[in-house]
């Protein structure tokens, strides 16, 4: 008997019991759907966080600030006489040249008075003091900035800004309606103290083009590096040293955001930067804990899916045992006309493979749909909480693993019925009818 004959006989056998075949496929489909959905959701967390770290993304970033070095901590190239380091262009180039550093993005912050628009949403919001965070938007992919609504300011633009959910709270807008502030024009005034004791502002107008979540600084207004530098220079020029009232130093940059080439490099890069004399901070310990717990969750979710597949395999086994009982005479006829035991085994294994393959393919597609639906619900929640959403991806390895797993378990489940059918003597099989 050829494989083509075995496939033909298996197909006819399933068509004679369509209800049982359909129910068996549904069982395999549900199990594969569960396994695919759970693994896809687990892998999404890995893609969202760990892959970004592996390629040296913002999550492998280090915040650098000026700090007074401890005795014996500063290397021989540093000659600051115990004074806090200035974060200038020389410091930026030096940190950029350190081993393990992927990129260094300067940050400039400046205090500003914010005057929100007086029309459009009813109540008038009084002006308030805030921090303006200036960054290079041409390199925003290297920064921990996530867009929640609207768009990011164009690189170099001095008339566009983004705001955070802190600004929304100030103007009485809920997170769910963050898009409502997009298009608003705000006035920003950098303060400066003059000799007569008066504080005057350097006023500019900017349009809010987006709402973001950011971990660069505590400021609620995010704009261009040039605009922040101009505002900072205006405030630093205050008479009688009054710039100290605004917690500003004469350092050209307020800080740096250093991205390491991977999570495994963060500790060594931090140590080198600290050795130069700067204060650093990074979320490496949090991410390491996340890695550990993520693996546990992935194992648990995968285990649940495998259990579901095993249950479905038992259903295949039961269905094929019933088929053996119903097709005893057919088996006897096949043996009477010369079919060997292995030919009978092939027929039932082909049937089991077909059930597992169809259920596995449909289940993988269904699992992807379920994961997308769960991702949509999660994204709505994250958006209302002011957090960045996630993109659900379907790794090829998950699809292959789920489909192959369904087929393999179906084959194992069909082995017992197939062996039982092969052991039936032709005379017994024909005599039972």
QUIVEN-V555269 format. One line per field, one symbol per residue. psi: psi as a letter, one per 40 degrees, with the letter a starting at -180 (. if undefined). A space follows every 10 residues. Layout:
psi=???
//
This chain:
psi=hidddddddd ddddddgddd dddddddddd dddddddddd dddddddddd ddddefadef ihhhiiihii hediidehge feiiihgadd ddddddeihe hdihhihhii iihhhiieid fbihhiiihi hhhhiheefd eeighhhdib iiiiheheeh iiiidddddd efhiddfded eheihihhhh ihhideeihi ihhihihhei hihifdieie hhaidddddd ddddddeiif eedddefiie hdidiihhhi eideeddddd ddddddeiii iifddddddd dddddddddd dddddddddd dddddddddd ddddddfddd ddddddeehi dddddddddd dddddddddd dddddddddd dddddddddd ddddefiiii hhighddddd dddddddddd dddedddddd ddehiddddd ee.
//
